[in-house]
Amino acid sequence: MAAIKKSEVVRHVLQKLIDISSRKTTEGHAVSTMHDLIKKLEEKYDFLKHIEIKDTSFLELDDSVTVMSEINVVKLNAVGEALSDIIRTMNYALGKDAGHFFIKELRNNIEESYNPIIQNMGLDFSLMQLEHEVNELEKNIKK
């Protein structure tokens, strides 16, 4: 079996983020939010310029996400760090619309074959979910 490329993992994770977000808001809002945050994070992660996010509502395309092969030469941990920032920022940007278990839902929707490379990237969805829950608890306690 051929090794899964980083570009495939990034495309899969971002597409799942959009799919999950679309069920909680609208596809247009989810795509727009993802597009905006990718552009914003390009300042920190230059390689994100190789990702294109399109609203496919009125197009005959299935996927909103295109990831160029240039991502495959980026260090694994850098891609993982960028994905982590994207997931956290998307969760924050959607606010209450994301739902309490947004990251857990993402983890459950990732195809099993992607999990080894995701773990090698340093992404731990369970830890991210726990951190989110602790942050929410802290906010509620401060109120």
Backbone torsions as a table, in degrees:
resi	resn	phi	psi	omega
1	MET	NA	133.5	-179.5
2	ALA	-70.5	145.2	178.6
3	ALA	-65.9	143.3	178.6
4	ILE	-77.8	131.5	-178.5
5	LYS	-81.1	151.8	178.4
6	LYS	-57.7	-38.9	-179.4
7	SER	-60.9	-36.4	178.5
8	GLU	-68.2	-41.5	179.5
9	VAL	-63.9	-46.9	-179.8
10	VAL	-60.3	-46.3	179.2
11	ARG	-59.9	-44.6	-178.6
12	HIS	-63.0	-48.3	-178.3
13	VAL	-63.3	-46.5	-178.9
14	LEU	-65.2	-39.5	178.6
15	GLN	-64.9	-40.5	177.3
16	LYS	-64.8	-39.1	176.6
17	LEU	-59.8	-44.1	179.4
18	ILE	-66.7	-43.0	179.6
19	ASP	-59.5	-47.0	-179.6
20	ILE	-65.3	-45.3	180.0
21	SER	-62.9	-35.9	-179.3
22	SER	-64.4	-31.1	178.5
23	ARG	-74.5	-20.5	-176.0
24	LYS	-98.4	-25.4	176.3
25	THR	-127.4	-118.8	173.0
26	THR	-130.0	160.8	179.3
27	GLU	-62.1	-42.2	179.9
28	GLY	-59.5	-43.6	179.8
29	HIS	-66.9	-42.6	-179.9
30	ALA	-62.9	-45.1	-179.6
31	VAL	-65.7	-44.1	180.0
32	SER	-61.9	-44.6	179.0
33	THR	-61.8	-45.6	179.3
34	MET	-62.7	-45.1	179.5
35	HIS	-58.3	-48.2	-178.1
36	ASP	-63.5	-41.9	-177.6
37	LEU	-74.3	-31.3	174.2
38	ILE	-62.7	-46.1	179.0
39	LYS	-60.4	-41.2	-179.7
40	LYS	-65.7	-42.2	-177.6
41	LEU	-77.3	-10.2	176.7
42	GLU	-60.1	-27.8	178.0
43	GLU	-63.0	-36.9	-178.3
44	LYS	-88.4	-37.5	-177.9
45	TYR	-122.6	93.6	-175.9
46	ASP	-55.4	-34.8	-176.3
47	PHE	-67.3	-12.5	177.9
48	LEU	-67.7	-13.3	176.6
49	LYS	-65.7	-13.3	179.1
50	HIS	-90.6	14.0	177.7
51	ILE	-116.1	132.1	178.8
52	GLU	-119.0	129.0	178.5
53	ILE	-114.8	124.3	-178.4
54	LYS	-126.2	143.2	172.5
55	ASP	-79.0	115.4	-176.3
56	THR	-98.1	10.2	-178.1
57	SER	-54.1	-39.4	-175.7
58	PHE	-112.5	15.1	178.8
59	LEU	-115.5	159.0	178.3
60	GLU	-92.7	46.8	178.0
61	LEU	-115.7	149.4	179.5
62	ASP	-88.4	-42.2	-174.7
63	ASP	-102.3	138.1	177.6
64	SER	-84.7	-13.7	-170.7
65	VAL	-112.8	129.8	171.4
66	THR	-123.8	128.7	179.3
67	VAL	-121.3	120.8	-179.2
68	MET	-73.3	155.8	-176.8
69	SER	-67.2	-14.8	178.6
70	GLU	-58.2	-24.9	179.2
71	ILE	-63.7	-27.0	-175.3
72	ASN	-64.8	-19.0	179.8
73	VAL	-92.7	-5.5	179.9
74	VAL	-77.5	144.9	179.9
75	LYS	-58.7	141.1	-176.5
76	LEU	-56.4	-44.7	-178.1
77	ASN	-68.8	-29.6	177.3
78	ALA	-68.5	-40.9	177.1
79	VAL	-64.3	-42.1	178.1
80	GLY	-61.9	-41.9	178.7
81	GLU	-64.0	-42.2	178.7
82	ALA	-64.5	-44.9	178.5
83	LEU	-60.9	-41.2	177.9
84	SER	-59.6	-46.6	178.1
85	ASP	-62.9	-40.1	179.5
86	ILE	-63.4	-46.0	-178.8
87	ILE	-62.6	-48.3	-179.7
88	ARG	-62.8	-43.4	-178.1
89	THR	-67.2	-40.2	177.8
90	MET	-63.0	-44.2	178.3
91	ASN	-60.0	-45.0	179.4
92	TYR	-67.0	-43.6	-177.3
93	ALA	-63.4	-35.0	179.9
94	LEU	-79.8	-17.3	177.0
95	GLY	58.1	-135.8	-178.1
96	LYS	-63.9	-24.4	178.1
97	ASP	-62.6	-28.9	-178.1
98	ALA	-65.9	-34.1	-177.8
99	GLY	91.0	158.8	-174.5
100	HIS	-65.6	-34.4	-175.2
101	PHE	-110.4	37.4	-178.1
102	PHE	-56.7	-47.8	-177.0
103	ILE	-70.3	-38.1	176.9
104	LYS	-63.7	-40.4	177.5
105	GLU	-63.4	-40.3	176.4
106	LEU	-60.7	-49.0	179.3
107	ARG	-55.5	-42.3	-178.0
108	ASN	-71.6	-18.8	-178.4
109	ASN	-98.3	-5.5	178.3
110	ILE	-77.8	131.5	178.7
111	GLU	-63.3	139.8	-176.1
112	GLU	-52.9	-37.5	-176.3
113	SER	-64.0	-19.7	-179.5
114	TYR	-87.1	-16.7	-173.3
115	ASN	-59.6	-42.7	179.9
116	PRO	-59.8	-43.6	-179.4
117	ILE	-71.7	-34.1	176.5
118	ILE	-62.0	-43.1	177.7
119	GLN	-65.1	-39.3	177.3
120	ASN	-65.3	-25.0	176.2
121	MET	-75.1	-11.7	-179.1
122	GLY	90.8	11.8	178.5
123	LEU	-85.6	127.1	177.4
124	ASP	-128.0	97.2	-176.2
125	PHE	-62.3	-35.6	179.7
126	SER	-64.0	-43.2	178.2
127	LEU	-65.5	-41.2	178.6
128	MET	-61.7	-41.3	178.8
129	GLN	-63.9	-43.7	179.5
130	LEU	-62.8	-44.6	177.9
131	GLU	-59.4	-41.6	178.8
132	HIS	-62.5	-44.8	-179.5
133	GLU	-63.5	-40.4	178.4
134	VAL	-64.6	-43.3	178.6
135	ASN	-61.8	-41.9	178.3
136	GLU	-64.5	-41.0	178.4
137	LEU	-62.5	-43.2	178.4
138	GLU	-61.3	-42.1	177.8
139	LYS	-60.5	-44.1	-178.7
140	ASN	-67.0	-35.4	178.9
141	ILE	-68.5	-37.7	-179.6
142	LYS	-68.8	-23.1	179.8
143	LYS	-72.1	NA	NA
